[in-house]
Amino acid sequence: MKEFLSQLRGAVMATVVLAVVCCGIYPLVVDALGQALFADKANGSLIVDSKGVIRGSKLIGQNFTGAKYFHPRPSAAGNNGYDPTSSGGSNLGPTSKKLADGIAQNIADYRSQNGLATNAPVPADAVTASGSGLDPHISLQNAGLQAPRVARERGMKEDDVRALIARYTDPPDLGFLGDAGVNVLRLNLALDGVK
């Protein structure tokens, strides 16, 4: 019995020490380093307007449907899309009739919204959801096709809208991984700030 209590005491002490280190000290050190070295990223890469109001994160897409806004990729995250608590794709496969019908409808809607011919090519990111359903970026081609509509709806010169697109285009990661993408939330907030 004495040996059992000795082993039990050792096990309890090891558990307490590991709990303090792993659940207390380590997270505090990591959080302190994150706040000191990467405060913006550690706090969610939030976008704050000039009045101090948080408008969203540059890492999470939001739905914009008005004609004066650039529209994001479709989203399958949650019942209405863009739900960060339900991040994920639709899990529909390439032989799914529901997927094919949804894409066909998205293509027709995109062409109609942007005044394109019924046979005009449409970028894939304009009609298909990303794997997470929360992608904050659209392709340069997608933004370019939406630019005339946005300029017309806002009474702006198309060249001014295209200059904003260029300003809010993020380059490929490390300069060569992936493609450049336009951050829709940042672009739309910038458009709202134009007098």
C-alpha positions as CSV (number, residue, x, y, z in Angstrom):
1,M,0.0,0.0,0.0
2,K,2.9,2.4,0.8
3,E,4.4,1.8,-2.6
4,F,1.0,2.4,-4.3
5,L,0.6,5.7,-2.5
6,S,4.1,6.7,-3.5
7,Q,3.5,6.0,-7.1
8,L,0.1,7.7,-7.0
9,R,1.7,10.9,-5.4
10,G,4.3,10.9,-8.2
11,A,1.6,10.5,-10.9
12,V,-0.5,13.3,-9.4
13,M,2.5,15.6,-9.1
14,A,3.6,14.9,-12.7
15,T,0.0,15.7,-13.9
16,V,-0.1,18.9,-11.9
17,V,3.3,20.1,-13.2
18,L,2.5,19.2,-16.8
19,A,-0.9,20.9,-16.5
20,V,0.7,24.1,-15.2
21,V,3.4,24.0,-17.9
22,C,1.3,22.9,-20.9
23,C,-2.0,24.6,-20.0
24,G,-0.7,27.8,-18.3
25,I,2.9,28.8,-18.9
26,Y,3.3,27.6,-22.5
27,P,0.1,29.3,-23.8
28,L,1.0,32.5,-22.0
29,V,4.5,32.6,-23.5
30,V,3.1,31.9,-27.0
31,D,0.5,34.5,-26.7
32,A,3.0,37.1,-25.4
33,L,5.3,36.4,-28.3
34,G,2.5,36.6,-30.8
35,Q,1.3,39.9,-29.4
36,A,4.8,41.3,-29.3
37,L,6.0,40.1,-32.8
38,F,2.8,39.7,-34.8
39,A,0.0,41.6,-33.1
40,D,-2.1,42.1,-36.2
41,K,-2.0,38.4,-37.1
42,A,-2.4,37.2,-33.6
43,N,-5.6,39.2,-33.2
44,G,-7.2,37.9,-36.4
45,S,-6.0,40.3,-39.1
46,L,-9.0,42.6,-38.4
47,I,-9.9,45.5,-40.6
48,V,-10.9,48.5,-38.5
49,D,-12.4,51.6,-40.2
50,S,-11.5,55.2,-39.5
51,K,-14.1,55.3,-36.7
52,G,-12.6,52.3,-34.9
53,V,-15.3,49.9,-35.9
54,I,-14.3,46.4,-36.8
55,R,-15.5,45.6,-40.3
56,G,-14.2,42.1,-40.6
57,S,-11.0,40.1,-41.1
58,K,-8.9,40.3,-44.2
59,L,-8.7,36.5,-43.9
60,I,-12.4,35.7,-44.0
61,G,-14.8,36.4,-46.9
62,Q,-18.1,38.2,-46.5
63,N,-21.1,38.3,-48.8
64,F,-21.7,41.4,-50.8
65,T,-24.7,41.4,-53.1
66,G,-25.3,45.0,-54.1
67,A,-24.6,46.0,-57.7
68,K,-22.2,48.8,-56.5
69,Y,-20.0,46.2,-54.7
70,F,-17.5,43.6,-56.0
71,H,-19.0,40.1,-55.3
72,P,-17.0,37.4,-53.6
73,R,-16.7,33.7,-54.5
74,P,-19.8,31.7,-53.7
75,S,-19.8,30.0,-50.3
76,A,-21.0,26.7,-49.1
77,A,-20.1,27.5,-45.4
78,G,-23.3,27.3,-43.4
79,N,-26.9,27.5,-44.6
80,N,-26.5,31.0,-46.1
81,G,-22.8,30.8,-46.8
82,Y,-19.9,32.8,-45.3
83,D,-20.5,31.3,-41.8
84,P,-17.0,31.1,-40.1
85,T,-18.4,28.5,-37.6
86,S,-19.3,26.2,-40.5
87,S,-16.3,26.5,-42.7
88,G,-16.2,23.8,-45.3
89,G,-17.1,22.9,-48.9
90,S,-20.3,21.4,-50.2
91,N,-18.7,17.9,-50.6
92,L,-20.5,17.6,-53.9
93,G,-18.6,15.5,-56.4
94,P,-17.9,16.1,-60.1
95,T,-20.8,13.8,-61.1
96,S,-23.3,15.6,-58.9
97,K,-26.3,17.0,-60.7
98,K,-26.9,19.4,-57.8
99,L,-23.3,20.8,-58.3
100,A,-23.7,21.0,-62.1
101,D,-27.1,22.8,-61.8
102,G,-25.7,25.2,-59.2
103,I,-22.7,26.1,-61.3
104,A,-24.9,26.6,-64.4
105,Q,-27.1,28.9,-62.4
106,N,-24.1,30.8,-61.0
107,I,-22.7,31.3,-64.5
108,A,-26.1,32.6,-65.8
109,D,-26.4,35.0,-62.8
110,Y,-22.8,36.2,-63.2
111,R,-23.2,37.0,-66.9
112,S,-26.5,38.7,-66.2
113,Q,-25.2,40.8,-63.3
114,N,-22.1,41.9,-65.2
115,G,-23.7,42.5,-68.6
116,L,-21.8,39.7,-70.3
117,A,-22.8,37.9,-73.5
118,T,-24.6,34.5,-72.9
119,N,-21.5,32.7,-74.2
120,A,-18.8,34.8,-72.5
121,P,-16.2,32.9,-70.5
122,V,-16.6,33.1,-66.8
123,P,-13.7,32.7,-64.3
124,A,-14.0,29.5,-62.2
125,D,-13.7,31.4,-58.9
126,A,-16.8,33.4,-59.8
127,V,-19.1,30.4,-59.9
128,T,-17.5,27.8,-57.5
129,A,-17.0,27.9,-53.8
130,S,-13.6,27.5,-52.2
131,G,-12.7,24.5,-50.0
132,S,-13.3,26.6,-46.9
133,G,-16.2,28.6,-48.2
134,L,-14.6,31.6,-46.7
135,D,-12.0,32.7,-49.2
136,P,-11.6,36.5,-49.0
137,H,-10.1,36.8,-52.5
138,I,-11.2,36.8,-56.1
139,S,-9.0,36.5,-59.2
140,L,-7.9,39.5,-61.1
141,Q,-9.9,38.3,-64.1
142,N,-13.1,38.1,-61.9
143,A,-12.4,41.6,-60.5
144,G,-11.8,42.9,-64.0
145,L,-15.1,41.6,-65.3
146,Q,-17.0,43.2,-62.4
147,A,-15.2,46.5,-62.7
148,P,-17.5,48.1,-65.4
149,R,-20.6,47.3,-63.4
150,V,-19.2,48.7,-60.1
151,A,-17.9,51.8,-61.9
152,R,-21.3,52.4,-63.6
153,E,-23.2,51.9,-60.3
154,R,-21.0,54.3,-58.4
155,G,-20.7,56.9,-61.1
156,M,-16.9,56.4,-61.2
157,K,-14.4,56.2,-64.0
158,E,-13.6,52.6,-64.8
159,D,-9.9,53.4,-64.7
160,D,-10.2,54.6,-61.1
161,V,-12.0,51.4,-60.1
162,R,-9.2,49.4,-61.8
163,A,-6.6,51.4,-59.9
164,L,-8.3,50.4,-56.6
165,I,-8.3,46.8,-57.8
166,A,-4.5,47.0,-58.3
167,R,-4.1,48.6,-54.9
168,Y,-6.0,45.8,-53.1
169,T,-4.4,42.9,-55.0
170,D,-2.3,40.6,-52.8
171,P,0.7,39.1,-54.6
172,P,1.3,35.3,-54.6
173,D,2.7,34.0,-51.3
174,L,6.5,34.3,-51.2
175,G,6.2,35.9,-54.6
176,F,5.6,32.6,-56.5
177,L,3.2,30.4,-54.6
178,G,-0.3,30.5,-56.0
179,D,-1.9,33.5,-57.9
180,A,-2.4,37.1,-57.1
181,G,-5.8,37.7,-55.6
182,V,-8.0,40.7,-54.9
183,N,-9.2,41.1,-51.3
184,V,-13.0,41.8,-51.7
185,L,-13.7,43.2,-48.3
186,R,-10.7,45.7,-48.4
187,L,-11.6,46.7,-52.0
188,N,-15.3,47.3,-51.1
189,L,-14.4,49.3,-48.0
190,A,-12.0,51.4,-50.1
191,L,-14.8,52.0,-52.7
192,D,-17.2,53.1,-49.9
193,G,-14.5,55.6,-48.7
194,V,-14.2,57.2,-52.2
195,K,-16.0,60.6,-52.3
